[in-house]
Amino acid sequence: MSALKDIYSPIFYDRLADILVKTVPAFEKQLFIAQIFDDSFSQKELKDRMRHTTKIMRNFMPDDFGKASDILEKTIHQLRKNHHGEDSLAYIFLPDYIETYGLDDYNNAVKSIEFVTQFISCEFAVRPFIIKYGNQMIQQMEKWSLHESHKVRRLASEGSRPRLPWAMALPELKKNPEAILPLLENLKNDPSEYVRRSVANNLNDIAKDHPHIVLTIAQKWKGHSKETDAIIKHGSRTLLKQGHPEILNHYGLDSKGLEISGFRIITPNVKLPESLEFEFSVANTNPESKHIRLEYAVYYNKANGQLSKKVFKISERTYLSGQKEIIKRKQPFKPITTRKFYPGLHKLSLIVNGVENSPEVFHLFD
């Protein structure tokens, strides 16, 4: 399997250069290719290759960002004419060009962001503008939340997320997200699921620092539509995993009349890269049906010997009165890029409607 960074391949740059020949005055294809594949190119990772492409493209572009933004627009028109690159990750260097060289030219940059994001998302590129221009940029994004293009509307929500993964932090919005609530309000009934999911992710970001704001929105939007209810549910996922009492109450999740039995770890000694296996039974002893959210928490051993908790969802559904189910699950310990597994003592617990039971111990071995 090839690495993600290999999207920046000789074939990609050859096709790109053939486009730039048509859109960039006095563009020299061979020189461009030679500058791209310098002595350090093979050692560069994805993000470095993206920024490297931005910098080399700059060598052939006018210094004036207004003129450069016109070329970016012509380049995208040409790419579309050739049916090439729409929403392709490799073209993330186009937003990066705006971020790197357009930050001091607000008007031209905003115009360029609005156009480019309809080809490749500018959710990362817009964030330095939020930091530099503050409310002026937020007001622009509120206007974008009413745009005819769903990609521009999504940019309004995704680009303003206080905790967008792998992106530049937005400290002021982490501290006080009130400024972005009007644009989320505009988007809560958006016809595009792509946009609505972004609204939910924005709410989930806010919930990590200001749960009361999301709880207030959950009450305000409740029952507005099935789509809005779905936004609230997905936007509350961190609060649900944390067992936040108010969100549990919002969804009527309590542990009255629920019985957990037979909880056991089938594989108390797990050898990497095998899986942990466990089972338990859950029963609804209430005289009426009951909505039950089942989760489990793995307490991972860290390098310093401390335990780090991560919650995983099993299911969420309605159990009839008297209904009993046996649940069996496997938790893999295959190597992944986002988590390093350390041998030693680990723990596992069950969580039923936000209530966590006493954890059981298992051991992980190399």
BELCOR-V157520 format. One record per helix or strand of 3 or more residues. SS is the DSSP state (helix for helix, strand for strand). FROM is the first residue (numbers start at 1). TO is the last residue. If there is no record, write none. Layout:
ss=SS from=FROM to=TO
ss=SS from=FROM to=TO
//
This chain:
ss=helix from=4 to=7
ss=helix from=10 to=23
ss=helix from=29 to=36
ss=helix from=41 to=43
ss=helix from=46 to=58
ss=helix from=65 to=81
ss=helix from=89 to=101
ss=helix from=106 to=116
ss=helix from=127 to=133
ss=helix from=135 to=144
ss=helix from=150 to=158
ss=helix from=171 to=175
ss=helix from=178 to=187
ss=helix from=193 to=209
ss=helix from=211 to=221
ss=helix from=226 to=235
ss=helix from=237 to=241
ss=helix from=245 to=250
ss=strand from=258 to=265
ss=strand from=269 to=271
ss=strand from=275 to=284
ss=strand from=290 to=301
ss=strand from=307 to=319
ss=strand from=324 to=332
ss=strand from=344 to=352
ss=strand from=360 to=365
//
